[in-house]
Amino acid sequence: MLRLAPALIIALLVLPVGAGLMMVLLPAFGYLPALGGYGASLAPWQMLFAQPGLGRSVVVSFASGLVSTAVALVIVALFLAASRGTWLDRGIRRLVSPLLAIPHAAIAFGFAFLIAPSGLVARLISPSLTGWESPPDALIINDPWGFSLMAGLVLKEVPFLLLMSLAALPQLAPEKRLLLARSLGYSPTIGWLKTVLPSLYPLIRLPVYAVIAYATSVVDMALILGPKLPPTLSVSILSWFNDPDISHRFMASAAAVLQLGVTVAALLCWWLLEQLIRILTRRWLINGSRQRGEIILRIVGRSALLFSSITALAALVGLGLFSLAGFWRFPEVLPQMLTLDHWQRSGSMLVTPLVNTALIGLVSTALATVLVLATLENEHRQHIQPKRALWLLYLPLLVPQIAFLFGLIVAAESLGIRPQLGLVIAGHLLFVLPYVYLSLAETYRQLDPRWLKVARSLGVSRSSAFWRVRLPLLLAPLLTAFAVGLAVSIGQYLPTQLLGAGRVTTVTTEAVALASGSNRRLIGVWALVQAGLPLIGFMLALGLPRLLGTHRRDLAT
Amino acid sequence: MPNKRNSLGATIAVAMLAFSLPVMANPDPSDWQSVVAEAEGQTVYWNAWGGDTRTNRYIDWVAEQMQAQYGVDVEHVKLDDTGSAVARVLAEKQAGNHTEGSIDLIWINGENFAAMRESDLLFGPFAESLPHFALTNAADNPEVVTDFTLPTEGYESPWGKAQITFFYDSAQTETPPQNMQALLAWANANPGQFSYPRIPDFTGSTFLKQALIELTDQEEALYQPVSESDFEAVTEPLWAYLDALHPHLWRSGRTFPDSGPNLRTLMSDGELSLAFSFYPTDAAVAVMEYELPESVRSYVLEGGTLGNVHFVAIPYNSPHKAGAMVLANFLLSPEAQAQKQSLAMWGDRSVLDIDQLDAETQTLFEQGDRHPSELPADALSNTLPEPHPSWMTALQNAWLERYGVN
């Protein structure tokens, strides 16, 4: 059974993505019999390239992927380089994992309200500093080149990359490297950048690629923060797929293929940049310069991550205020009155979505965790190196959702699989599984093998060593991986909506439907609920090991 | 020989059809008793835009009534864009799912209806056989059987009425603009305080049509398919007008709000001081929900504004057509229409011909005192009919061509 796990995992992930892509590729070249498209044709592409502003859409999608990832990576690297285990550094680290749990859409709504001309920041300084009695007519969010979108993406990418780095760091023994560098006279931040970072980057490369792929094709954040004239490519694709004018579907399929191309191009470009940076920094790494830039790097390293975390938190505070706000005119910093009306009105509508969200999240994450554990345990028992084929695990993270999901529904329909809860769970598994694997694989492989050898030498069977030694030892990372999986599942919009035909409502689908009504008070309520669920997951993940730990210690005595 | 085989095939086909009829046949709305009987126990998936909690709350109420009165379970599938439901039915047809569709009823009108009719995605005709349909008095109220100039031909059943209504903050503006030229002058004097939703949003597209009706000198051309007239010549005054208006709009016309409801939010933030909505009661509701100040007032342009009827339709592959028809019929009942119209519930106007109802039923529709932010009762008499749906698409494309890239 165990031996089948890797193959099963890969089939589960690759087949749907492949089928979805196929059903998008065919109509992109004119084949869609139900709509009278029988032959090969380039008409969809001609129509696509005739769309006004297509070039700009592509550029913004491409650039926001690269720029936001680069900025987030620099912030994380400098923070790790500059942090010294002080209470502040530890505090920031603790702050970060809950931020990872907050869905993109919730952060985007809060961030938009923070920086808008009538937003929280403008209110704080008005009219005292600015003299503004009414909001200035300034184009900040939805700016044509997507800067606010990039900023919003950075807020969400930083916690992810930081968590991935923290997971990978222990195997590099950074303290030893740093000690050596310091003994040679390197100042700490420079020393870290020169001795640890070059070994760390290869370990987090895959998560970085996933971030690029995500950022080039993100839909929900781009809808809220991104440019409008024209929107990003992914947002245009969504509106074309939803266009009642049926000829748009062929074009939308072509655009989905183009999106895949844009993402691949961004990944390639990043890879080239990697090579370039490697060549350019080769001299710097060995030039023996020990101090230069230390102070500025240290300051930037500590403040940038702190700033991005505080911004994300402030965004949530803004949402919270709105969910309680009565009438709230500019430039008042606080609402004229607070009311529970918005929460009360939403109360009864929350029940079904909450139950569904929990059910889908728990089942898909549990399945994913079991499959990942089976694969890793198989790897361990067969004494095999992680297969290269396991790269395929990341396919759902590297192929943009918007490029294959619409095709996937057609494929499922053709097989007679109707939209339903089961299909939604399977769809979530596609995205949850790679993240669970990402979060768990390294720690699993790093677990000191001597523990298991001791267990076996005491006559314990393999499987019982797994259950009684390995799992308890890995409880903390296991729960963190579970929480990450839950958070990923809770944040999914498109897969839930498309694979459930809208019948399976989750907190996220309801929040998005309500968001189209633009009532910011209700958006505040739903975004907070949406953010609160994964937070509970993370708190349980952090708290449970301690509870269980004491329990076990008591047993021992 | 081929002939013979064909007739044999036909015989077999007919025999099979006859054999499978009891299961396969669509319910016949003229035999209402059997429709109601068949509907009992069905679950109707009603796909309707879910951006407004008041609409959602009304639909919840409808679901309760349907369960209590007919034993039909109504599930509201909340959409953020009705086009996605059209796309879903299309995807099902594409995959050969002709009987087990996932949508039983869609809240729809205009271009979405036109698109579904064109691709033969709707079940019907059924609407005019619904028992309550007579209450709309369609003979005197042609708008309940006409959707953007297209005859509905029984493929959708009327549900409610909308009309473009402007609103402004009377504490800041004393005399709001009453026509398009006055709007331009007002925007000039109050830069950055007015905008319209980004095309192709339907409220934004409606603003284009509203402006076009007033500005063009070939108004009658708008009620024919766009292909029958010289688009450039008809729309030339509109583009000249927008070229003049855009620099004075919010963000100098470099970006536009997302949607109709977004205008209201921007007004609530103090960014806009004049806005409009498709729902005449929108401003009053927003005041009640703390979104807008109490000094907000509603009005209709002096030459009238565009109005339309919104409908419900049944996809051709719905597996619960009987339940969907019973629901559509219930939505037309005086009881449901009166609930819908009350400001406390939703505030959406009735499609029934209220004067034709008996006196007792009429009392259902009596409202309490008018909310100060609401329109005066007679203000909505001046309704302009919607142009042919092809104009909407043509205007959207031309707008995106001109202003889609800034």
Interface residues (C-beta under 8 A of the other chain):
Chain A: L32 P33 A34 L35 P52 G53 R56 A116 P117 S118 S134 P135 D137 A138 L139 N142 D143 P144 L223 P227 K228 L229 P230 S239 F241 N242 D243 P244 D245 I246 R249 A325 G326 F327 W328 R329 F330 M337 T339 D341 R345 S346 M349 F406 I409 V410 E413 S414 G416 R418 P419 Q497 A501 G502 R503 T505 T509 E510 V512 A513 L514 A515 S516 G517 S518 N519 R520 R521 L522
Chain B: Y45 N47 W49 G50 G51 D52 T53 N56 R57 D60 E75 V77 K78 L79 D80 D81 T82 G83 S84 A85 V86 A87 R88 L90 A91 E92 K93 Q94 A95 G96 N97 E100 S102 I103 E111 N112 A114 A115 M116 E118 S119 P191 G192 R198 P200 W250 R251 S252 R254 T255 F256 D258 S259 P261 N262 R264 T265 S268 D269 G270 E271 E289 Y290 E291 L292 P293 T393 L400 E401 Y403 G404 V405 N406
